[in-house]
Amino acid sequence: MKIPSKTAEGWPSANGRRGRNQGKGGEAAEFRDLYRSFFEFAPDPMAVSDPDTGLVFDVNRAFEAWSGYPRGEILGKSTVDLGFWVHEDDRLAIIHRLHEVEHVEGMEVDWKTGIGEVRRLLFSAKLIDTPRGMLVLSIGRDITERRKMEQVLTESERRLSDIIEFLPDATFVIDKEGTVIAWNRAMEEMSGVSKKDMIGKSNNVYAIPFYGRRRKLLIDMVADTGEDDDSKYIYLKRNENTIYAEAFTEALYGGKGACLWGTATALLDQNGNRVGAIESIRDITDHSMAEERLRSSCEELRNLSAHIEEVRESERAAIARELHDVLGQILAVINMDLRWLNKKIPTHEKELLGKVASALTLVKQATRTVQRVSSGLRPVVLDDFGLAAAIDHALKDFHDQTGITTSLAMNNQVMDTDKDTDIALYRIFQEALTNVMRHSKATRLEVSLQSEAGNVQLTVRDNGCGISSRQILDRSSLGILGMRERTSFIGGKLEITGSGGEGTCITVNLPPKRSLTG
């Protein structure tokens, strides 16, 4: 077949642009030029060929660039000679289709470039009737990279689906329309609803196995940022596109119900647009029951400990009163009798007078011991004059006993603290003084007892060797444990700070409900 000239009628060349002539001839030329420009500068490879022989009559620049052949090596040769076709069946199917309906649209074929690289094309062609006969105008769009990306995406989706399927937690996924697109095995077991019965369902159907009715779950609240209803949940927290919650679902397991922990998060595309959401659910009923039993046990132990402490304080107070009132009085009477006897003994009875003097000294020492023990058990000043006076008195005794410089800052409002608070704070203060005396090697001790806006604060600070974090957290330290327990009894908070060489600071803070009575 004779190859039509580029300047032949019906297929003008890009260089054969005619001038603007008047009349129909001029308009036709302009349209031919316009079509030629479109063909030449189209971004996709385009070619004109013979429908019977496959000889190529013309190609555009994109075809040259894609194929790797210059135009001169392509024209006059068939697509078979050039080795473009990877599968002969594709070529025959296109020819058959052209003969049937004169066009082919969007057929995927494999073509080989000049360097032997196989590329995937979206191929379209149409028979065109020209003065020179029938020609085929074909266009191909290289979709190789798109197909690779689609394969990668498909594989990623498959892997994600496999991961979701075998997650130990019950998990399901919805698209942005709220339609279920994944429902894993664990979810089937928990809900009693099979995958085939749930995939494709929408309108909150997935809530029915849990609540017996349609309602919003966490997965729906991911998109509705303003509809968090804390009343429906034991616990609920939102962190940007993720929601965590604990709830009791009454319809699960045939109406037995269960305590569940759920996490829902939005699924976003590369532009940050929400394309769906995923929710994972874990049955924590056993854990919650164990936690409740532990909480109840701790509360019972705390109440028992508080009762024991109350009994112990009562016994201490009773013993202190017995020592002060009974033994103290007996010693006072003995002291008076010895003094009377001392006056009655003649002066020349020096041995007898010496015995009486020695007895008086022992009675005096015993009286001081009784006072000290009685005060340690339950200082009379605490019951008679309150916490402030008791701390002041104990701090003076501490200074006299150790020689450590002390200071006390307080305000008069603290005088109105209740009895339980007074006792607990005083015992904490006693333990703090004991620690300073035994361990701190301090030379200065500062004590503060203040009240502000209904909050009571006791602070004991020394300049000794300090305390390490390990010592603070040491559960074998009975002194620190005792201070923590006493602080807990009165609803306060204990804080112990310190570091090597910088001393130790013990602070007890009490909230208003446990502080002043007015």
C-alpha positions in Angstrom: 0.0 0.0 0.0 1.2 3.4 -0.8 1.9 5.5 2.2 -0.2 8.7 2.2 1.9 11.8 2.1 1.8 14.0 5.1 0.6 16.7 2.8 -2.0 14.6 1.2 -5.6 15.6 1.4 -7.2 14.4 4.6 -4.0 14.3 6.7 -2.0 17.6 6.6 1.4 17.7 8.1 2.4 19.9 11.0 4.6 21.9 8.6 2.0 22.1 5.9 0.1 24.9 7.5 -1.9 26.8 5.0 -2.6 30.5 5.1 -5.9 32.0 6.0 -8.0 31.8 2.8 -11.4 33.1 2.4 -14.4 30.8 2.0 -14.8 27.1 2.8 -11.4 26.1 1.5 -9.7 28.4 4.0 -11.9 27.3 6.9 -11.2 23.6 6.1 -7.5 24.3 6.1 -7.7 26.0 9.5 -9.5 23.0 10.9 -7.0 20.6 9.4 -4.2 22.7 11.0 -6.1 22.6 14.3 -6.5 18.9 14.2 -2.9 18.4 13.2 -1.7 20.5 16.2 -3.9 18.5 18.5 -2.5 15.3 17.2 1.1 16.4 17.4 1.0 17.9 20.9 -1.3 15.4 22.6 0.3 14.1 25.9 -0.6 10.5 25.1 1.0 8.4 22.3 -1.1 8.6 19.1 -0.6 6.9 15.7 -2.3 6.6 12.3 -2.0 3.2 10.6 -3.5 1.0 7.9 -6.3 -1.2 9.3 -5.3 -4.2 7.1 -1.5 -4.2 7.1 -0.8 -2.4 10.3 1.7 -0.1 8.5 2.2 3.1 10.5 1.6 6.3 8.5 2.1 8.9 11.3 2.9 9.2 15.0 3.0 12.2 17.3 5.8 13.3 19.5 4.5 11.5 22.6 4.6 8.2 20.6 8.2 8.8 19.7 9.2 9.6 23.3 7.2 6.6 24.7 8.4 4.0 22.1 12.1 5.1 22.1 12.0 5.2 18.2 12.5 8.3 16.1 9.6 9.0 13.7 11.7 8.0 10.7 12.3 4.5 12.0 8.6 4.0 12.6 6.8 5.3 9.5 6.2 2.7 6.8 6.7 -0.2 9.1 4.0 -2.3 10.7 3.4 -2.5 14.5 4.2 -6.2 14.2 7.6 -5.5 12.5 8.4 -3.0 15.2 7.7 -5.6 17.8 5.1 -3.6 19.8 2.7 -6.4 20.4 3.5 -8.7 23.4 0.3 -10.8 22.9 -0.8 -11.5 19.4 -4.3 -12.2 20.7 -4.6 -8.6 21.8 -3.9 -7.3 18.2 -6.3 -9.8 16.6 -9.0 -8.8 19.1 -8.6 -5.1 18.3 -8.7 -5.8 14.5 -11.9 -7.9 15.0 -13.5 -5.2 17.1 -12.7 -2.5 14.6 -14.2 -4.5 11.8 -17.3 -5.1 13.9 -18.1 -1.7 15.4 -15.3 0.5 13.9 -13.9 1.5 17.3 -12.2 0.2 20.5 -12.4 2.0 23.8 -10.3 1.5 26.9 -8.8 -1.9 26.2 -5.8 -2.9 28.3 -3.0 -4.3 26.3 0.8 -5.0 26.8 3.1 -3.2 24.4 6.9 -3.4 24.2 9.0 -0.3 23.8 12.1 0.0 21.6 14.3 -0.9 24.6 12.3 -4.1 25.2 10.4 -2.8 28.3 6.9 -4.2 28.5 4.4 -1.4 29.4 0.6 -1.6 30.2 -1.5 0.6 27.9 -5.1 1.7 28.0 -5.7 1.4 24.2 -8.4 3.1 22.2 -8.8 3.2 18.4 -11.3 4.3 15.7 -11.6 3.7 12.0 -11.7 7.0 10.1 -12.9 7.3 6.5 -10.5 9.6 4.5 -10.2 10.5 0.8 -7.3 8.1 0.8 -9.3 5.3 2.3 -9.9 3.9 5.8 -7.3 4.7 8.4 -7.0 3.8 12.1 -6.4 6.5 14.6 -5.2 5.0 17.8 -4.2 6.4 21.2 -2.6 4.7 24.2 -2.3 5.9 27.7 0.5 4.3 29.7 -1.1 3.0 33.0 1.9 0.8 34.0 2.7 2.8 37.1 -1.0 3.2 38.0 -1.4 -0.6 37.8 1.6 -1.1 40.0 0.2 1.3 42.6 -3.1 -0.4 42.4 -1.4 -3.8 43.0 0.5 -2.4 45.9 -2.7 -0.9 47.3 -4.5 -4.2 46.8 -1.8 -6.1 48.5 -1.8 -3.6 51.4 -5.5 -3.8 51.7 -5.2 -7.6 51.8 -2.5 -7.5 54.4 -4.5 -5.1 56.5 -7.6 -7.3 56.1 -5.6 -10.3 57.3 -4.2 -8.3 60.3 -7.7 -7.2 61.3 -9.0 -10.7 60.8 -6.6 -12.3 63.2 -6.4 -9.5 65.8 -7.1 -11.0 69.3 -9.5 -8.1 70.1 -13.0 -7.9 68.5 -12.5 -5.4 65.7 -14.7 -3.9 62.9 -14.3 -1.2 60.3 -16.8 1.1 58.7 -16.4 3.4 55.7 -17.3 7.1 55.7 -20.9 6.3 55.0 -21.1 4.1 58.1 -21.2 0.8 56.2 -19.5 -2.2 57.8 -16.5 -3.3 55.6 -14.7 -5.5 58.1 -15.9 -7.8 60.9 -13.2 -10.0 62.3 -13.3 -13.5 63.9 -13.0 -12.2 67.4 -16.0 -9.9 66.7 -18.0 -12.9 65.4 -17.3 -14.8 68.6 -18.1 -11.9 70.9 -21.2 -10.6 69.1 -22.6 -14.0 67.9 -23.1 -12.4 64.5 -21.3 -13.8 61.5 -19.2 -11.8 59.0 -21.6 -12.5 56.1 -24.5 -11.2 58.1 -22.8 -7.9 59.0 -20.6 -6.9 56.1 -22.4 -4.2 54.1 -24.9 -3.3 56.9 -25.2 0.3 58.0 -27.5 2.6 60.1 -25.9 1.5 63.4 -27.0 -2.2 63.0 -23.6 -3.2 64.6 -24.8 -1.8 67.9 -27.7 -4.3 68.3 -25.6 -7.3 69.5 -24.2 -5.1 72.3 -27.2 -2.9 73.4 -30.2 -4.7 71.8 -31.0 -1.6 69.8 -29.5 0.8 67.3 -27.4 3.5 68.8 -24.1 5.2 68.3 -20.9 3.5 69.3 -17.5 4.9 69.8 -16.8 4.3 66.1 -19.6 6.8 65.2 -18.4 9.4 67.8 -15.0 9.7 66.1 -16.6 11.9 63.4 -19.1 13.6 65.8 -16.7 15.6 67.9 -19.5 17.4 69.7 -21.5 14.3 70.8 -19.5 12.7 73.5 -22.0 11.5 76.1 -20.1 10.7 79.3 -23.3 9.4 80.9 -23.3 6.3 78.7 -19.9 5.3 79.7 -18.0 4.4 82.9 -15.0 6.1 81.5 -14.5 8.2 78.3 -11.5 10.1 76.9 -10.9 11.7 73.6 -7.5 12.2 72.1 -7.7 14.0 68.7 -9.1 11.3 66.3 -9.1 8.5 68.9 -11.6 7.8 71.6 -11.1 5.4 74.6 -14.0 4.3 76.7 -15.3 1.7 79.2 -18.9 0.7 79.2 -21.3 -2.0 80.3 -23.3 -3.5 77.4 -26.4 -5.2 78.7 -27.4 -7.3 75.6 -24.1 -9.1 75.0 -23.8 -12.8 75.6 -27.5 -13.5 75.5 -28.5 -10.7 77.9 -25.8 -11.5 80.5 -24.0 -8.3 79.6 -20.3 -7.5 79.8 -18.0 -4.7 80.8 -16.0 -3.7 77.7 -13.0 -1.5 76.9 -13.2 0.1 73.5 -10.8 2.1 71.3 -12.0 3.8 68.1 -10.0 5.9 65.7 -10.5 7.6 62.4 -9.0 6.3 59.2 -7.6 9.1 57.1 -6.4 9.4 53.5 -3.1 11.0 52.6 -4.8 14.4 52.6 -6.1 14.0 56.1 -9.7 13.4 55.1 -11.7 10.8 57.0 -12.5 7.8 54.9 -13.8 5.6 57.7 -13.2 4.4 61.2 -12.0 1.3 63.1 -13.0 0.1 66.6 -11.5 -2.6 68.7 -13.3 -4.0 71.8 -12.0 -6.1 74.6 -14.1 -7.9 77.3 -12.7 -6.8 80.6 -15.5 -8.2 82.8 -13.3 -10.5 84.7 -10.7 -7.8 85.1 -13.3 -5.3 86.3 -14.7 -7.8 88.8 -11.2 -8.6 90.1 -10.5 -4.9 90.3 -13.7 -4.3 92.2 -12.9 -7.1 94.6 -9.4 -5.7 95.1 -10.9 -2.2 95.6 -13.4 -3.5 98.1 -10.7 -5.5 99.9 -8.4 -2.4 100.1 -11.4 -0.4 101.5 -12.0 -3.0 104.1 -8.4 -3.1 105.1 -8.3 0.7 105.2 -11.4 0.7 107.4 -9.9 -2.0 109.6 -6.6 -0.1 109.9 -8.5 3.1 110.7 -10.4 1.2 113.4 -7.2 -0.3 114.8 -5.6 3.1 114.9 -8.6 4.6 116.6 -8.6 1.8 119.2 -4.9 2.2 119.7 -5.3 6.0 120.2 -8.0 5.3 122.7 -5.8 2.9 124.6 -2.9 5.3 124.5 -5.1 8.0 125.8 -6.4 5.7 128.6 -2.9 4.6 129.5 -1.6 8.2 129.4 -4.4 9.3 131.7 -3.7 6.4 134.1 0.0 7.3 134.2 -0.7 10.9 134.7 -3.7 10.8 137.0 -3.0 7.6 139.1 0.7 6.9 139.0 1.5 10.6 138.9 -0.6 11.2 142.0 1.0 8.3 143.8 4.4 9.6 143.1 3.4 13.0 144.2 2.1 11.6 147.5 5.3 9.6 148.0 7.3 12.8 147.3 5.3 14.7 149.9 5.7 11.9 152.5 9.4 11.7 151.9 9.8 15.5 152.3 7.8 15.3 155.6 10.0 12.4 156.8 13.1 14.4 155.8 12.0 17.2 158.1 11.3 14.8 161.1 14.7 13.0 161.0 17.3 14.5 163.4 20.2 16.2 161.7 22.7 13.8 163.3 21.0 10.9 161.4 23.1 11.6 158.4 22.8 8.0 156.9 19.0 8.0 157.2 18.8 11.5 155.7 21.0 10.4 152.8 18.6 7.5 152.1 15.6 9.9 152.1 17.4 12.3 149.8 18.2 9.4 147.4 14.6 8.3 147.5 13.4 11.9 146.7 15.8 11.9 143.7 14.4 8.6 142.4 10.8 9.8 142.9 11.6 13.0 140.9 13.2 10.9 138.1 10.2 8.6 138.1 7.8 11.5 137.9 9.7 12.9 134.9 9.6 9.5 133.2 5.9 9.1 133.8 5.4 12.6 132.4 7.5 11.8 129.3 5.9 8.5 128.7 2.4 9.9 129.2 3.2 12.7 126.9 4.5 10.3 124.2 1.4 8.2 124.4 -1.0 11.1 124.3 0.2 14.5 125.3 -2.2 16.2 127.6 -1.5 19.5 125.9 -3.0 18.1 122.6 -6.3 17.2 124.3 -6.4 20.3 126.5 -5.0 23.1 124.2 -5.0 21.6 120.7 -2.6 20.8 117.8 -0.7 24.1 117.7 0.2 24.0 121.4 1.1 20.3 121.2 3.5 20.9 118.2 5.1 23.9 119.9 5.6 21.9 123.2 7.0 18.9 121.3 9.4 21.1 119.2 10.8 22.7 122.4 11.4 19.2 123.9 13.1 18.1 120.7 15.4 21.1 120.8 16.3 20.5 124.5 16.9 16.8 123.7 19.0 17.2 120.5 20.4 20.7 120.5 19.1 21.2 116.9 18.0 24.7 116.1 14.3 24.8 115.5 11.7 27.3 114.2 7.9 27.2 114.1 5.5 29.2 111.9 1.8 28.9 112.3 -1.4 30.9 112.2 -4.2 30.9 114.7 -6.8 29.4 112.3 -5.2 26.0 112.6 -6.4 25.9 116.2 -9.8 25.0 114.9 -8.9 21.7 113.2 -11.0 18.7 114.2 -9.9 16.0 116.7 -9.1 13.3 114.1 -7.0 15.7 112.1 -5.2 16.9 115.2 -4.2 13.4 116.2 -3.1 12.3 112.7 -1.1 15.5 112.1 0.5 15.2 115.5 1.5 11.5 114.9 3.0 12.4 111.5 4.9 15.3 113.1 6.2 12.9 115.8 7.4 10.4 113.2 9.1 13.3 111.2 10.9 14.4 114.4 12.0 10.8 115.0 13.4 10.6 111.4 15.3 13.8 111.8 16.8 12.7 115.1 17.9 9.3 113.9 18.9 9.8 110.2 19.2 13.3 109.1 22.4 14.7 110.8 20.6 18.1 110.6 21.6 21.2 112.4 18.4 23.1 111.6 14.7 22.2 111.6 11.9 24.4 110.3 8.2 23.5 111.0 5.2 25.3 109.5 1.5 24.7 110.2 -0.6 27.0 108.1 -4.2 27.3 106.9 -5.2 29.1 103.7 -8.6 29.1 101.9 -9.7 26.1 104.0 -6.6 24.0 103.2 -4.3 22.9 106.1 -0.6 22.3 105.4 2.0 20.9 107.8 5.6 21.1 106.6 8.7 19.7 108.4 12.0 20.7 106.6 15.6 20.0 107.7 19.0 20.7 106.3 20.4 17.2 106.8 21.8 14.6 104.5 18.5 14.3 102.5 16.6 11.2 101.3 16.7 9.3 98.0 13.8 8.3 95.8 14.5 4.7 96.6 14.2 5.4 100.3 11.0 7.3 99.7 9.5 4.4 97.8 10.8 1.7 100.1 7.8 -0.3 101.3 9.8 -1.7 104.2 10.1 1.8 105.8 7.3 1.5 108.4 7.7 5.1 109.4 6.9 6.4 105.9 4.2 3.9 105.5 2.6 5.0 108.8 2.7 8.6 107.7 1.0 7.7 104.4 -1.7 5.7 106.1 -2.4 8.5 108.6 -2.6 11.0 105.8 -5.0 8.8 103.9 -7.2 8.4 107.0 -7.9 12.2 107.1 -8.2 12.5 103.3 -4.9 14.3 102.8 -1.9 14.0 100.5 1.7 13.3 101.7 4.7 14.5 99.8 8.3 13.7 100.7 11.1 15.4 98.8 14.8 15.6 99.2 18.2 14.9 97.7 21.7 14.2 98.9 23.1 17.0 101.0 20.1 19.2 100.6 17.9 18.0 103.4 14.4 16.5 103.5 11.0 18.1 103.3 7.8 16.4 104.5 4.5 18.1 103.5 1.0 17.1 104.4 -1.8 18.9 102.5 -5.5 18.5 103.6 -8.4 19.6 101.5 -11.1 21.9 102.8 -13.5 19.1 103.7 -11.1 17.9 106.3 -9.7 21.2 107.5 -11.3 23.9 109.5 -14.7 23.8 111.2 -15.2 27.5 111.2 
